[in-house]
Amino acid sequence: MRKAILGVIALGLCSVVTGCSSTPMRMGPIPGKQYEVIGKAEGRATGIMLFNFIPIGQNVRFQRAYNQAVTEGQGDDLLSPEIDERWFWAYVLNGYVTHVKGDVIKYKP
């Protein structure tokens, strides 16, 4: 019995320690660098929580939407990014759609 309890505690501790995580994301121009505004662009990315427990594309969807907007505008960064999020539900999943838009900038050499 004691081994079973220790096993459950160890499994719970491993689950907490190795849970979902993501890295910080920098948005906006790099301070001190000169840039030129090219135009407006937008990007979208979707993440899903399968069975409301298993994340699929959740931790990186903001970065994917941001990168898509920058790539679409053929620039280096976004100035004054605006972030909008929408949700949808199905029987076995929750979906989250992130929409990022802003002014695309290109850094001067």
Secondary structure per residue as TSV (DSSP state, phi and psi in degrees):
chain	resnum	aa	ss	phi	psi
A	1	M	-	360.0	-41.9
A	2	R	H	-64.3	-37.8
A	3	K	H	-65.0	-37.6
A	4	A	H	-65.5	-42.2
A	5	I	H	-64.8	-44.2
A	6	L	H	-62.9	-37.5
A	7	G	H	-63.9	-42.7
A	8	V	H	-65.5	-42.0
A	9	I	H	-63.5	-43.9
A	10	A	H	-63.3	-42.0
A	11	L	H	-63.7	-43.3
A	12	G	H	-62.8	-42.8
A	13	L	H	-64.4	-42.3
A	14	C	H	-63.0	-39.0
A	15	S	H	-63.6	-41.3
A	16	V	H	-69.2	-43.4
A	17	V	H	-69.6	-34.6
A	18	T	T	-104.4	24.5
A	19	G	-	-68.4	-175.4
A	20	C	-	-64.9	142.3
A	21	S	-	-153.6	162.0
A	22	S	-	-145.5	169.6
A	23	T	-	-99.6	154.4
A	24	P	-	-62.5	151.0
A	25	M	-	-122.4	130.3
A	26	R	-	-91.1	131.9
A	27	M	-	-125.4	143.3
A	28	G	S	97.5	173.8
A	29	P	-	-69.7	154.8
A	30	I	-	-76.1	126.1
A	31	P	T	-58.7	136.9
A	32	G	T	88.6	-10.0
A	33	K	-	-94.6	140.2
A	34	Q	-	-81.9	142.5
A	35	Y	E	-146.5	165.0
A	36	E	E	-124.2	134.8
A	37	V	E	-80.1	124.2
A	38	I	E	-91.9	-45.3
A	39	G	E	168.5	-167.6
A	40	K	E	-100.5	150.3
A	41	A	E	-153.7	164.9
A	42	E	E	-146.4	157.6
A	43	G	E	-144.0	155.4
A	44	R	E	-134.1	149.7
A	45	A	E	-149.9	148.7
A	46	T	E	-120.5	140.5
A	47	G	E	-127.0	151.8
A	48	I	E	-129.9	142.3
A	49	M	E	-109.7	101.7
A	50	L	E	-77.7	128.7
A	51	F	T	56.7	23.7
A	52	N	T	57.5	26.2
A	53	F	T	-142.5	-35.8
A	54	I	E	-101.2	111.1
A	55	P	E	-78.8	132.7
A	56	I	E	-126.4	107.1
A	57	G	S	72.3	15.6
A	58	Q	-	-75.5	-46.6
A	59	N	T	-71.5	-18.4
A	60	V	T	-115.6	6.7
A	61	R	H	-68.2	-35.2
A	62	F	H	-63.4	-45.4
A	63	Q	H	-64.6	-40.7
A	64	R	H	-63.1	-43.1
A	65	A	H	-65.9	-42.4
A	66	Y	H	-62.3	-48.3
A	67	N	H	-63.2	-37.3
A	68	Q	H	-63.6	-40.7
A	69	A	H	-64.4	-44.0
A	70	V	H	-65.0	-43.1
A	71	T	H	-65.5	-42.5
A	72	E	H	-60.3	-38.0
A	73	G	T	-84.9	-0.9
A	74	Q	T	54.6	44.8
A	75	G	S	-123.7	-161.3
A	76	D	S	-111.3	-23.0
A	77	D	E	-163.5	174.1
A	78	L	E	-115.3	138.8
A	79	L	E	-102.3	133.0
A	80	S	E	52.0	58.9
A	81	P	E	-67.2	141.0
A	82	E	E	-112.9	131.5
A	83	I	E	-116.6	130.7
A	84	D	E	-128.4	142.4
A	85	E	E	-132.1	138.6
A	86	R	E	-127.9	155.0
A	87	W	E	-123.4	154.2
A	88	F	E	-144.6	154.6
A	89	W	E	-126.7	148.0
A	90	A	-	-137.0	-177.6
A	91	Y	S	-61.0	-40.8
A	92	V	S	-116.5	6.5
A	93	L	E	-152.0	159.1
A	94	N	E	-117.2	135.2
A	95	G	E	-115.4	146.5
A	96	Y	E	-131.0	121.6
A	97	V	E	-110.1	122.1
A	98	T	E	-104.2	132.0
A	99	H	E	-121.1	121.9
A	100	V	E	-118.3	132.4
A	101	K	E	-141.3	155.6
A	102	G	E	175.5	-175.6
A	103	D	E	-87.2	124.8
A	104	V	E	-81.3	135.0
A	105	I	E	-121.2	154.7
A	106	K	E	-123.4	126.1
A	107	Y	E	-72.3	140.6
A	108	K	-	-81.9	142.5
A	109	P	-	-69.1	360.0
